[in-house]
Structure formats: structure tokens, C-alpha cells
Amino acid sequence: MATRIRALALLSGVAAVGYYLWHGLTYRSEDFDGDALGWVGWQMALPIMALTIVPIVFAFSGEGITQAFTGRNSAAFRDGPVGIATVTSVRQTGVSVNDQPQVRLDLTVEDAEGHTFDSHAKIIVPLTELALLRPGVVMPVRYLPGRTDKVEIDRSGDHTATRNAWNATMIRRGLTTPAALDIAARGTPAQAVVQSLSVPGEIRDGHTKVDLDLAVTRPDGTTFTTHTEKYLAPASVDLVQIGRIVKVHYLPADEQNVVLTLPIQT
């Protein structure tokens, strides 16, 4: 769509300038000596409009800028599958909208089948959030199979699609299991206090294994204790320190299998 809009704007601009030149070169005055009047008149507005509007159209149809104004993915990516992207580098492009810079994100993307590919996305970022974009950050993206050189940060708000893509990635990495995901989906939500934390030293795909003893409070106010293991990204370890309150899910028929619910961290 953006390509078509740009092509139409460029074609209109060329036509406007072309008509102005044609009118000036072919004008013949019957009332005055000379043909200078062929270059003045209403037609002067045509090249001025072309030189003004065409750059604006190119600027505002640029990568990431349309999404910033609409809050939605472009039509081409709107129904694309969701992948999980890891930022590898961040740099500003020099373009800004309302004093908010556009940045280019170089990404490594894992698609729905578990294949990875290098890609990039451009987005407009508020200055207050610019520091949050750094190598290692994980985010959902929309991609086009067969055209993976460019992706778009997912703006659909479809948390189910994002969660499914993330869960599939975690299973492939050996960081969770289908059984644990089933407990998270069907289990009773509760809060738990971390009573003890140990780190046996096992690392899997950059995630550290932690052993936790938890005191879980049931919805009726009674409690039970249990033990669980989890692989955590380094940034998430602080979330399970002794004394921390964490969210969990469990099945009432099998309270010893508890699943932690933590924010996605890298």
C-alpha cells in the first residue's frame, strides 16, 4: 500500500511539473509581445504543490511512521503470523515525528515453525522509552513468510497470539512443558511467597535453573507449601528472591505442581 501511495504521489508530481513546463514552452501570446506570461498564472501552483506534497507523502508513508499515527500494523502485515524477535542492535535513523525519533531495530526472529531469520523493523519511539530498547529485549512481531527482510512490531493487541507464539518458543527451547502450560491455562490463580531459593548452576539457552520453595495461599485463605523448578532469564531472577510475592497457578487435585506466572523478560 505504501509503495502504491508513493508511486501515485510521484506520478502526480511529475504530471504537475510536466504540465507547467509544457504550458510555459508552448504558450503563445496574442495580445503582448513575448511569451513570458506562459510561465505565470494559476499553473505556477502546480510545481509548488508537487515539490511540497510529494516529499510529505514519502515521509509519512515511511516505515514505522504510518503505524505511529494509526496505532495499527500496515495492511500487508496486519494478518501476518506472529514471531518472537530478539533485538540485536538499535540505532536512530535521523527521522523524527513530533520530536519523537525513529529507530531501526535489527532483530533475530523465531517464526511459528521454530526457524530463525535476521530482519529489521523501524518504529517511532517516545524519548522516555528510548532507553528501554536495547540488545536482548524480546518482543512480538508480524512477519510475511517468504519476505523476511522486514517485519513490523505487533500492534494488534492480540495477547493470545503473542502468548501462543511465546509458549511455542519456550517449549522448543526446553524452558517449559505442555503440561506446565496447561496448568497455567486451566489452573487456579493464587499468590505465593518465596520461602527459599537455590541455584543449582544449570543453564539452558541462557536461562538459569532455580529451585524454589513456595508457600501458596488458596482462594479461601488457607495455605500449602510446595517445591517447583523454573528456568529464568537473568533479568527475572530478582523477581523470585526470598520473601517475594509471586503469582502462581495450580490444579486443586494436584497442588504439588505449581506454575509461576512471571512477566516476559530477557
N, C-alpha and C positions, 0 to 999 in steps of 0.2 A: 504493500500500500504506500509506504513512504517513497519508494522508488517511482511509483506512478505519479504521485503528487509532485515530486521534484521534476520529473520529465514534463509534466503538463505545465508547471510554472516556467521551466526553461524554454519550452516551445512557445508559450505565450510571450515571454520576454523577447525572444528572437523575432517573433512576428511583429511585436510593437516597434522595436528598433528598426526592423526592416521596412515597415510601412513608413516610418518617419524619414528614413533615408530615400526611399523611393519617391515620396511626395516632394521632398526638397530637390531631388535631382531632376525630376520630370516636370516641375511646376513652371508654367509659362504665364507671365502676367500680361494682360491685355490693356490694362489701364496705366501701368507705370513702367518706366524703363528698368530693366534688370529683373532678376528672378529671386531676389533676396527674401521677398515675402513668403516664398515657399518653405522657408525654414522657421517661420514664426506662425503662431496661431495655436489652435487647440491641440494640434498634433505634437506640439512640444512636450505636452504632458505624458505622452506615451513612453519615451525613453526614460524620463524621470521616474515614472511609476515602475517600469521594468527594473531599473537599477536599484530601486528601493525594495520592491516586493520580493523579487527573486532571492536575494540573499536572506531575507527574513524567513521565507519558506524553507530554504535549505537549512537554516539554523534550527528552526523549530521542528523540523521533521528529522532531526539528527537522532542518533542512537541514544536512548535513555531519556531524551528531553520530552518526547511525546508522553511517555509513561509518567514522567514527573508531573505533567499538567493534568492528565486524565486519571492518574492513580490506578491504571489498569495496564495489563500487558497489551502489546500490539496485537492486531488481528491474527497475524501469522503465528504468533507464539501462544495465543490465548488457550488453545486446546491441546498444546503440545504436552508430551509426558513430563513428569516431574523427575528431576535428578537431584542428587546431593552433591553440592560443589564445595570445594575447599579452596580458599583464597591463597594464591602463591605470591602475588605481588599487587601493590596498589600504587597508582600514580595519577596525578591530576592531568587533565587534557588541555587546560588553559581556557576552556569554555566555562561560563558561569551563567546561571539564571537567577535573577533576583538576589545577587551576591552569594548564591549557593553554588559551590564548584561541582563540575562534572568530573568524575573519576573513572579511570579504566581499571577494571579488576581482571587480572589474569587468574584463571581458575583451572583446577583439575576436577572434572565432573565424573561421577559414577552414575551410569544410567540404570534403567529399570531391570536390565538383564545382568548387571554387575560388571559391565565393561567400563573402562575409564578412558577419557579423552581430554586433551587440553583445549581450552576455549577461553573466551573473554566476554565481558559484559561492560556496558557503560551506564552509569546511573548518576543522577543528581543527588547530592548528599548535603544535608544541613551541616553547617560548620560545627555545631555542637556534637554531631555524631561522627565526624570525620575520623577522630582518633579511635573509634570502635572498629573501623575497618583496617584490619592488619592481616598479615600472613598467618594462616592457621584457622581463621574464622570459617565456620561451616554454615551454609545457607542453602535453601531450596531454590532451584532454577527450573525454568521451562526451556526445553531444547527441541530441535527439529531433527528427527532421525535422517541421516544422510547429509545433513548440513550442520555439522557440529562446530564450525569455526567460531560461531557466535551464539550466545544464549541470552536469556533475559532473567533477571531476578524475579522469582514468582511473586506476583502481586494479587493473585486470585483470592487470597484469604481462605483457601480450601485446606483447612488444617488436617482433614482426614487424609487427603492425598499426600501431604507432606509427611505426616506421621507414618503412613504405609511405606513411603519411599525410604524414610529413615530406618524403620524397623527391618525392612528387607536388607538394607546395607549392614545393619548391626548383626543380623543373623549370618550373613556371608562372611563377616569378619570374625565370627565366633565369639562375639561380645554379649550375645543373649541367645535365647532359645524360643521356639514357637510356644512351648509350654509357659514360659515366663510372660510372653506377650499375651497369651490367653488369660492368665491371672490378672494382668494389668487391665485387660478389656472387660472381664466379667466379674472381677473380684470386688470385695467391699472396700471402699476407700476409708483410710484411717490415718491417724498420726502416730508417730513413734519417736522415742528418744534413743539416741545412740548411747549405749552403755559402755561399749568397748570397741576399739578399732585396732586391727593389726594388719600389717602389710607383709605378706609372705615373700615378696620380691619377684613375683611372676609378672611379666609384661607381655601383653598381646596387642599387636597392631598399635603400639604407642599408648595403650591404656594399662593402668596399673590395677592389679587384682587387690581387693581389700576384703577382709573378713570382718563382719560386723555382728555384734550382739545388740538386739533391739528390745525395748520394752514398748509393746504396741497397745494402744488404748482402743478398745472396741467402741462402737457407737453407743452402747449402753453405759459406758464409763468404766467397765471392768478392764483389766489388763492381762496380757500374757507376754512371755518372753520367747524369743526365737533367735536363730542364727541365720545369716544369709551371706552370700558372697556376690561380689559385683566387680566388673571391670570398669574403671573410671578414667576419663581423661584427666590429665594433671590439673586442669583448672577446676575440676569438680571435687577434688579430694577435700578441699576446705568445707564443702557442704555436708560432710559426714563426720566431722570431728566430734569427739566425745562431748555429750551434752546438747548437741544439736537436735532440733526437732525436724523430722523429715516426713514426707508424705509416702504412704505405702498402700498397697492393695494386697488383699489376701482372700482366700476362699474359706468360709466358715467351717467347711468339712475337712479342711487340711490347713490348719493355722501355721504349721511349721514352714510352709512355702510362702514366703513374703517377697513381694517385688517392690523395690524402691522406685519412686517416680521423681526424677530429677530433671532440671532444665537441660536442654541440649547444650553441651559445652565441648570445646575442642581441647 
